[in-house]
């Protein structure tokens, strides 16, 4: 990708071509909103991102610049440095920076802002629970993913197992869909995956998911939130983005986004939204 100010990992989504000329002039007067993404949770689907950008432009008058990095850690660094305004993250990296990061919105899926982590294996695998996976080649998504790493590590500790030696080998795919692909294609014997992503892929790529099966589901956890740096929580751009997410069903582009993501909408986080993830983090940290 070429052009001044545009890099291979950054796409300026203009959207909203049908808006009135006066609205476009107003939009040009506002700084763009820089939104961070990783392929861990949201794949590089530019049609989806274009519709999200069109909704945000219509709702806030701001263009969106997407900034994509490979890992949660890289996107968190951009947030803390003030190089992006917001990012779609996971509850685990959010809680790793108390007082420095805030969740402003949580997606609602199947009527609630919650999801589960899944352990998956090949469809013909004789395995019934986590202990059946001892000695596997295991696929994780990201070191800072709740469903794609933390949940499994904590579950092993709860069972008195040593996470570093339980599996014969493990690797990170840096994408929940990639975990499914790794298990389906026998690159891994088992994997840790976001249950929402797994169920969504089951609808869009049923042949792929049919090569796997779920052998365990976790408790409910808060859905991966949209996150900002705490120091800019009250800024005009963050307030505008928050409202745009809460009102996402009010525009055609926003409804397209919900349909493509198989979501119901966005909700405000509650004070205890991430308590279940915090408990897992304490379990791992106390292990030393």
PAZALO-898973 format. One record per atom (N, C-alpha, C, CB): residue in three letters; x, y, z. Coordinates in steps of 0.1 Angstrom, whole numbers, plus 5000, padded with zeros to 4 digits. Glycine has a CB too. Layout:
ALAXYZ/...
END
This chain:
UNK500949885000/UNK500050005000/UNK500950125000/UNK499050005012/UNK500650224992/UNK501450344991/UNK500650474994/UNK502150354978/UNK501350584994/UNK500650714997/UNK501150775009/UNK499150694997/UNK501250915009/UNK501750985021/UNK500950945033/UNK501751135019/UNK501750915044/UNK501150885057/UNK500450755058/UNK500150995060/UNK500550675047/UNK499850545048/UNK500950435047/UNK498850525036/UNK500850345056/UNK501850235057/UNK501150105053/UNK502550215070/UNK501949995052/UNK501349865048/UNK500349815059/UNK502449765047/UNK500449865071/UNK499549815081/UNK498549915085/UNK500349775094/UNK498450025078/UNK497450125081/UNK496550155069/UNK498150255086/UNK495250155072/UNK494350185061/UNK493350295065/UNK493450055058/UNK493350405057/UNK492350515060/UNK491050475053/UNK492950645054/UNK490050455062/UNK488750415057/UNK487850545057/UNK488050315067/UNK487550585045/UNK486750705043/UNK485350685046/UNK486950765029/UNK484650595038/UNK483350555041/UNK482350675040/UNK483150495055/UNK481050645042/UNK480050755042/UNK479950835030/UNK480350835054/UNK480050785018/UNK480150865006/UNK478850935003/UNK480450774994/UNK477750885009/UNK476450955006/UNK476151065016/UNK475350845007/UNK477051095025/UNK476751205035/UNK476751335028/UNK477851205046/UNK476051435033/UNK475951565028/UNK477251635027/UNK474851645036/UNK477351725018/UNK478651795016/UNK479051875029/UNK478551895004/UNK478051935035/UNK478352005048/UNK478951915058/UNK477152085053/UNK478451795059/UNK478951695069/UNK480351655066/UNK478051575070/UNK480651645053/UNK481951605049/UNK482951715052/UNK482051575034/UNK482551835051/UNK483451945054/UNK483751945069/UNK482852085050/UNK482751925077/UNK482951915091/UNK483851805095/UNK481551905099/UNK483651685088/UNK484551575091/UNK485951605088/UNK484051455083/UNK486251675077/UNK487551705074/UNK488251795084/UNK487651775060/UNK487451865092/UNK488051965102/UNK488451885114/UNK487052065105/UNK487951765116/UNK488351685128/UNK489451595126/UNK487051605133/UNK490251575136/UNK491351475135/UNK490851335133/UNK492351485147/UNK491551245125/UNK491051115124/UNK491151035137/UNK491851035113/UNK490350935139/UNK490350845150/UNK491250725147/UNK488950795154/UNK492350705155/UNK493250595153/UNK492850475161/UNK494750645156/UNK492550365154/UNK491950245161/UNK492850125159/UNK490550215155/UNK493350065170/UNK494249955169/UNK493549825169/UNK495149965181/UNK494149735161/UNK493649595159/UNK494749495159/UNK492849585145/UNK494449375162/UNK495349265160/UNK494549155153/UNK495949215173/UNK495249065146/UNK494548945140/UNK494248835150/UNK495348885129/UNK494648865163/UNK494348765173/UNK492848745175/UNK494948805187/UNK492148855176/UNK490648845177/UNK489948875164/UNK490248945188/UNK490348985157/UNK489649025145/UNK490549015133/UNK489149175147/UNK490148925124/UNK490948905112/UNK490949025103/UNK490348775104/UNK491849025094/UNK492049145085/UNK490949145074/UNK493449135079/UNK489749165078/UNK488549175069/UNK488349315066/UNK487349105075/UNK488849365054/UNK488749505051/UNK487349555048/UNK489649545040/UNK486449465043/UNK485049495040/UNK484349535054/UNK484349385033/UNK484649445064/UNK484049475077/UNK484649605082/UNK484449365086/UNK485949625081/UNK486549745087/UNK486049875080/UNK488049735087/UNK485849855067/UNK485249975059/UNK483850015064/UNK485249945044/UNK483049915067/UNK481749945072/UNK481750005086/UNK480849815072/UNK482649955094/UNK482850015108/UNK483350155107/UNK483849925116/UNK484250185098/UNK484750315096/UNK483650405091/UNK485850315086/UNK482750355082/UNK481650435077/UNK480650475088/UNK480950365065/UNK480450375097/UNK479550405108/UNK480050515117/UNK479150275116/UNK481350495121/UNK482050595130/UNK482050735123/UNK483450545134/UNK482350735110/UNK482350865104/UNK480950935104/UNK482750855089/UNK479950855102/UNK478550915102/UNK478150955116/UNK477550805096/UNK478650875126/UNK478150905140/UNK479051015146/UNK478250785148/UNK480251035142/UNK481151125149/UNK481751235141/UNK482251045156/UNK481651215127/UNK482251315119/UNK483751295117/UNK482051455123/UNK484251185122/UNK485751155122/UNK486051035113/UNK486251125136/UNK486951045104/UNK487550935097/UNK488250845106/UNK488450985085/UNK488350715102/UNK489050615110/UNK490350575103/UNK488150495113/UNK491450575110/UNK492650505106/UNK492950385114/UNK493850605106/UNK492950265108/UNK493250145115/UNK494750115115/UNK492450025108/UNK495150085127/UNK496550055129/UNK496649905134/UNK497250155139/UNK497149825126/UNK497249675129/UNK498649635133/UNK496749595117/UNK498749555143/UNK499949495148/UNK499649345150/UNK500549565160/UNK500749265151/UNK500549125152/UNK500149075166/UNK501849055148/UNK500549145176/UNK500249095190/UNK499549195198/UNK501549055196/UNK498849155209/UNK498249245218/UNK499349335225/UNK497549165229/UNK500449275228/UNK501549355234/UNK501849485226/UNK502749275237/UNK502049465213/UNK502349575204/UNK501249685204/UNK502649525190/UNK500049645204/UNK498949735203/UNK498749815217/UNK497649665200/UNK498949735228/UNK498949805241/UNK500049915242/UNK499149695252/UNK501249885237/UNK502249985237/UNK501850105229/UNK503549925231/UNK501250095218/UNK500750205210/UNK499750295218/UNK500150165197/UNK498850225226/UNK497850295234/UNK498550375245/UNK496850195240/UNK499550305252/UNK500150375263/UNK501050485258/UNK501050275270/UNK501550485246/UNK502350585241/UNK501550705235/UNK503350535230/UNK500250685234/UNK499350785228/UNK499350785213/UNK499750915234/UNK499850685207/UNK499850685192/UNK498550635186/UNK501050595188/UNK497650575193/UNK496350545189/UNK495350585199/UNK496250395185/UNK494050605195/UNK493050655204/UNK492350535211/UNK492050735197/UNK492250425205/UNK491450315211/UNK491950185204/UNK489950335209/UNK491550075210/UNK491949945204/UNK490949835208/UNK493349905208/UNK490749735200/UNK489949625203/UNK490849515209/UNK489149565191/UNK490849495222/UNK491749415229/UNK491049295236/UNK492549495239/UNK491749245246/UNK491249135254/UNK491249175269/UNK492049005252/UNK490449115277/UNK490449155291/UNK491749125298/UNK489349075298/UNK492549035294/UNK493849005300/UNK494849115299/UNK494448875294/UNK495149165287/UNK496049275286/UNK495549405293/UNK496449305272/UNK494149425292/UNK493549535299/UNK493949535314/UNK492049535298/UNK493749415321/UNK494049405335/UNK495549405338/UNK493449275340/UNK496349385329/UNK497849395331/UNK498349535333/UNK498549325319/UNK497449635330/UNK497849775332/UNK496749855340/UNK498049835318/UNK496549815352/UNK495549885360/UNK495950035362/UNK495449815374/UNK494850115361/UNK495150255362/UNK495650325349/UNK496050285373/UNK496050245339/UNK496550305327/UNK495650275315/UNK497950245325/UNK494850165316/UNK493950135305/UNK492550125310/UNK494350005298/UNK491550165302/UNK490150145306/UNK489350085295/UNK489550285310/UNK488350005298/UNK487449955288/UNK486250055287/UNK486949805292/UNK485950085274/UNK484850175272/UNK483550115267/UNK485250295263/UNK483749995261/UNK482549925255/UNK482849775254/UNK482149985241/UNK481849695256/UNK481949545255/UNK480949495245/UNK481849475269/UNK481349425235/UNK480349365226/UNK479349275233/UNK481049295215/UNK478149275228/UNK477149185233/UNK476849075223/UNK475749265236/UNK477048955227/UNK476948835218/UNK475848745224/UNK478348765217/UNK474948705216/UNK473848615220/UNK473148665233/UNK474348475222/UNK472948795233/UNK472248855244/UNK473048895257/UNK471148765248/UNK474348865257/UNK475048905269/UNK476548935265/UNK475048785279/UNK477149025273/UNK478549065270/UNK479648965275/UNK478849205276/UNK479348835272/UNK480148735277/UNK480548625266/UNK479448665289/UNK481548555269/UNK481948445260/UNK482648335268/UNK482848495248/UNK482948225263/UNK483748125269/UNK485048085261/UNK482847995271/UNK485948035268/UNK487147975261/UNK486847825259/UNK488447995270/UNK487347775247/UNK487147635244/UNK488547575242/UNK486447625230/UNK488647445246/UNK489747355242/UNK489247275231/UNK490247275254/UNK489947265220/UNK489547185209/UNK490547085205/UNK489247275197/UNK490146985198/UNK490946875193/UNK490446825180/UNK491146755203/UNK491146745173/UNK490646685160/UNK489346615162/UNK491746585154/UNK488446615152/UNK487146565154/UNK487146415157/UNK486346585141/UNK488146335153/UNK488146195156/UNK489146165168/UNK488646125144/UNK489446265175/UNK490346245187/UNK489646185199/UNK491046375191/UNK490246085205/UNK489646025217/UNK490146105229/UNK490145875218/UNK489546215232/UNK489846305243/UNK488646365249/UNK490846415239/UNK488546365262/UNK487346415269/UNK487546535277/UNK486746305277/UNK488746565281/UNK489046685290/UNK490446725288/UNK488646645304/UNK490846825296/UNK492246875294/UNK493246775297/UNK492346995303/UNK493046695308/UNK494046595311/UNK494346495300/UNK493646525324/UNK493346475291/UNK493546385280/UNK494546435270/UNK492246355273/UNK494946565271/UNK495746625261/UNK497246625265/UNK495346775259/UNK497546555276/UNK499046555280/UNK499846505269/UNK499146465293/UNK501046575267/UNK501946525256/UNK501646575242/UNK502046385256/UNK500546655241/UNK500146715228/UNK501146815223/UNK498746765228/UNK501046845210/UNK501546965204/UNK500247055204/UNK502046955189/UNK500347165212/UNK499247245215/UNK499347385209/UNK499047255230/UNK498247435203/UNK498247565197/UNK497547675206/UNK497547565183/UNK498247775209/UNK497747895216/UNK497548005206/UNK498647935228/UNK496748115210/UNK496648225201/UNK497648335203/UNK495248285202/UNK497748385216/UNK498648495219/UNK498948485234/UNK497948635216/UNK500248515238/UNK500648505252/UNK499748595261/UNK502048545253/UNK499148695256/UNK498248785264/UNK496848765261/UNK498648935261/UNK496448655255/UNK495048625253/UNK494448545265/UNK494848545240/UNK493248595269/UNK492648515280/UNK492248375276/UNK491348595285/UNK491348375266/UNK490848245261/UNK491948165254/UNK489648265252/UNK492848235247/UNK493848165239/UNK495148125246/UNK494148245228/UNK495148155260/UNK496348115267/UNK496148105282/UNK497548215264/UNK495748225288/UNK495548225303/UNK494648125308/UNK495048365307/UNK493448105302/UNK492548005307/UNK493147865308/UNK491248005299/UNK493847825298/UNK494347695298/UNK495447675308/UNK494947665284/UNK496347775309/UNK497447775319/UNK496847765333/UNK498347895318/UNK495847845336/UNK495247845349/UNK494547715352/UNK494247965351/UNK493847665342/UNK493147535344/UNK494147425347/UNK492347495331/UNK495347425341/UNK496347325344/UNK496847335358/UNK497547335334/UNK497047465363/UNK497447485376/UNK496447435386/UNK497747635379/UNK495147465383/UNK494047415392/UNK494147265393/UNK492747465387/UNK494547195383/UNK494647045383/UNK495946995388/UNK494346995370/UNK496847085393/UNK498047045399/UNK499147005388/UNK497846935408/UNK498947055376/UNK499847025365/UNK500847145363/UNK499046995352/UNK501947115357/UNK502947215353/UNK502747255339/UNK504447165356/UNK502247375336/UNK501947415322/UNK503147405313/UNK501447555322/UNK504347435318/UNK505447435309/UNK505947305305/UNK506647505316/UNK505447195311/UNK505847055308/UNK504646965304/UNK506646995319/UNK503447015306/UNK502346935303/UNK502246895289/UNK501047005308/UNK502346995280/UNK502346965266/UNK503746935261/UNK501847085258/UNK503846845251/UNK505246815245/UNK505746935239/UNK505046695235/UNK504947015233/UNK505347145226/UNK504147225224/UNK506047115213/UNK504347355225/UNK503247455222/UNK503747565214/UNK502647505235/UNK502847625207/UNK503247745198/UNK502047845197/UNK503647695184/UNK502447965193/UNK501348065192/UNK501048095178/UNK501848195199/UNK499848095174/UNK499348125161/UNK499048265158/UNK498148035157/UNK498848345168/UNK498548495168/UNK497248515160/UNK499648565161/UNK496248435163/UNK494948445157/UNK494048325161/UNK494948455142/UNK492848355166/UNK492048245171/UNK491548155159/UNK490748295178/UNK491348215148/UNK491048135136/UNK492148045132/UNK490648225124/UNK493348095134/UNK494548015131/UNK494747895140/UNK495848105132/UNK494247915153/UNK494247795162/UNK493347685156/UNK493747835176/UNK492147725151/UNK491247625145/UNK491847565133/UNK489847695141/UNK492447645125/UNK493147595113/UNK494247495116/UNK493647705104/UNK495047535126/UNK496147445130/UNK495647305135/UNK496947515141/UNK494547305142/UNK494047175147/UNK493347105136/UNK493047195159/UNK492647175128/UNK491947105116/UNK492947045107/UNK491047205109/UNK494047105105/UNK495047055095/UNK496146975101/UNK495647175088/UNK495946935114/UNK496846845121/UNK498246905123/UNK496946715114/UNK498347035123/UNK499547095127/UNK499747105142/UNK499647245121/UNK498647095149/UNK498547085163/UNK497546975166/UNK498247215170/UNK497746905178/UNK496846805182/UNK495646865190/UNK497546695190/UNK495846975196/UNK494847045203/UNK495047195204/UNK494746995218/UNK494147275208/UNK494247415208/UNK493347485218/UNK494047465195/UNK493747605222/UNK493047695231/UNK492447815222/UNK493847755242/UNK491147835223/UNK490547925213/UNK489347995220/UNK490047845201/UNK489048115215/UNK487948195218/UNK486648125213/UNK488048345213/UNK485748105223/UNK484548035219/UNK483648105209/UNK483748005231/UNK483648245210/UNK482848325201/UNK483448305187/UNK482848475205/UNK484748315186/UNK485348305173/UNK485148165167/UNK486948335173/UNK485248065175/UNK485047925171/UNK483647905165/UNK485347825182/UNK482647955173/UNK481247945168/UNK480948025156/UNK480347985180/UNK481648145155/UNK481448225143/UNK482048165131/UNK482048365145/UNK483248105132/UNK483848035121/UNK483047905117/UNK485247995125/UNK482347845127/UNK481547735124/UNK480347765114/UNK480947675137/UNK479947895114/UNK478947935105/UNK479447975091/UNK478148055111/UNK480648035091/UNK481248085079/UNK482147985072/UNK482048215082/UNK482747895080/UNK483647795074/UNK483347655080/UNK485147825076/UNK482047605078/UNK481647485085/UNK482547365082/UNK480247455082/UNK483047355070/UNK483947245066/UNK485247245074/UNK484247255052/UNK485747355077/UNK486947365085/UNK486647325100/UNK487547505085/UNK485647385106/UNK485347355120/UNK484947205121/UNK484247445125/UNK484347145111/UNK483947005112/UNK485146905114/UNK483146965099/UNK486346955111/UNK487546875113/UNK487946875128/UNK488646925104/UNK487246955136/UNK487646965150/UNK486346945159/UNK488247105153/UNK486646935172/UNK485446935181/UNK485846995194/UNK484946785183/UNK484947045202/UNK485147105215/UNK485146995225/UNK484047215218/UNK486246995233/UNK486346895244/UNK486146955258/UNK487646825244/UNK486147085259/UNK485947155272/UNK485547305269/UNK487147145281/UNK484647355278/UNK484247495278/UNK484547555292/UNK482847515273/UNK485047675292/UNK485347745304/UNK484047805310/UNK486447855302/UNK484247875322/UNK483247955327/UNK483048075318/UNK483548005342/UNK482048165321/UNK481848285313/UNK482848395317/UNK480448335315/UNK483348465307/UNK484248575309/UNK483748695301/UNK485748535304/UNK484148815305/UNK483748935297/UNK484348935283/UNK484249065305/UNK483548965274/UNK483948965260/UNK485049065257/UNK482649005251/UNK485949035248/UNK487049125245/UNK486549275243/UNK487849085232/UNK487049365251/UNK486449505250/UNK487249595241/UNK486449565264/UNK486649715238/UNK487249825232/UNK487949905243/UNK486249915224/UNK489249935242/UNK490049985253/UNK490650125249/UNK491049885258/UNK490850215259/UNK491550335257/UNK492550355268/UNK490550455256/UNK493450445266/UNK494350485277/UNK493550565288/UNK495550575272/UNK493750535300/UNK492950605311/UNK493050755311/UNK493350555325/UNK494150805307/UNK494350955307/UNK493551025297/UNK495750985306/UNK493050955287/UNK492251015276/UNK490750975277/UNK492850995263/UNK490350905287/UNK489050845288/UNK487950955286/UNK488850775302/UNK488151075292/UNK487151175291/UNK487351275279/UNK487251255303/UNK488251235270/UNK488551325258/UNK487351325249/UNK489851285251/UNK487151425241/UNK486051435231/UNK486051315221/UNK486051565223/UNK487251275216/UNK487251165206/UNK486851035213/UNK488651155201/UNK487251015225/UNK486850885232/UNK485350885235/UNK487650865244/UNK484850995240/UNK483451005243/UNK482550985230/UNK483051145249/UNK483051045219/UNK482351025206/UNK482350885202/UNK482951115195/UNK483550815203/UNK483650675199/UNK482750585208/UNK485050625200/UNK482750615221/UNK481950535229/UNK480450535225/UNK482050585244/UNK479950665223/UNK478550675219/UNK478250615205/UNK478150825219/UNK479250625196/UNK479050565183/UNK478950415184/UNK480250595174/UNK479650345193/UNK479550205195/UNK478250165202/UNK480750155204/UNK477750245212/UNK476550215218/UNK475350235208/UNK476350305230/UNK475550325198/UNK474450355189/UNK474750285175/UNK474350505186/UNK475450175175/UNK475950115163/UNK474750065154/UNK476850005165/UNK473650025160/UNK472549975152/UNK471750085146/UNK471649895161/UNK472050215148/UNK471250325142/UNK471650355128/UNK471450445151/UNK472750305123/UNK473050335109/UNK473150205101/UNK474450405108/UNK472950215088/UNK473050095079/UNK474350035080/UNK472650135065/UNK475450115080/UNK476750065081/UNK477049985094/UNK477850175079/UNK476450045105/UNK476649985118/UNK475949845119/UNK476150075129/UNK474749845113/UNK473949715113/UNK474649615104/UNK472549735107/UNK475349655094/UNK476149565086/UNK477349505094/UNK476749635073/UNK477949595102/UNK479049545111/UNK478549445121/UNK479649665119/UNK477349465127/UNK476849365137/UNK476549235130/UNK475549425143/UNK475949245118/UNK475649125110/UNK476949045107/UNK474849155098/UNK477949115102/UNK479149045098/UNK479948985110/UNK480049145091/UNK479849055122/UNK480449005134/UNK479548915142/UNK480849115142/UNK478348895138/UNK477348815145/UNK477148865160/UNK477848665145/UNK477148995161/UNK476949055174/UNK475649125175/UNK478149155177/UNK475249145188/UNK473949215190/UNK474149365192/UNK473249165203/UNK475249415197/UNK475549555199/UNK476749565209/UNK474249615205/UNK476749685215/UNK477849715225/UNK477149755238/UNK478849815220/UNK477749725250/UNK477249765263/UNK478349835270/UNK476749645270/UNK477949905281/UNK478949975290/UNK479449865299/UNK478350085298/UNK480749865302/UNK481349765311/UNK480849795325/UNK482849775311/UNK480649685333/UNK480249695347/UNK481549695356/UNK479249585351/UNK481449735368/UNK482649735377/UNK483249595379/UNK482349795390/UNK482449495378/UNK482949355380/UNK483049275367/UNK482049285390/UNK483049345356/UNK482949275343/UNK484149175342/UNK482949375332/UNK485349215346/UNK486549135344/UNK487049065356/UNK487649235339/UNK486149045366/UNK486548975378/UNK487048835376/UNK485448975388/UNK486348765367/UNK486748625364/UNK488148605358/UNK485748555355/UNK488548705350/UNK489848705344/UNK490848745355/UNK489948805332/UNK490548835363/UNK491448875374/UNK491748755383/UNK490848995382/UNK490748675386/UNK490948555394/UNK491948465388/UNK489548485396/UNK491848445375/UNK492848355368/UNK494248415369/UNK492448335353/UNK494348545367/UNK495648615368/UNK496248595381/UNK495448755364/UNK495448605392/UNK495948585406/UNK496448445407/UNK494848625416/UNK495748345402/UNK496048205403/UNK497448185397/UNK495048115397/UNK497648245385/UNK498948225378/UNK500048295386/UNK498848275364/UNK499848425390/UNK500848495397/UNK501248435410/UNK500448645399/UNK500348375418/UNK500548315430/UNK501448195429/UNK499348285438/UNK501348135417/UNK502148015415/UNK503648045415/UNK501747945402/UNK503948175411/UNK505348215411/UNK506148175399/UNK505948175423/
END
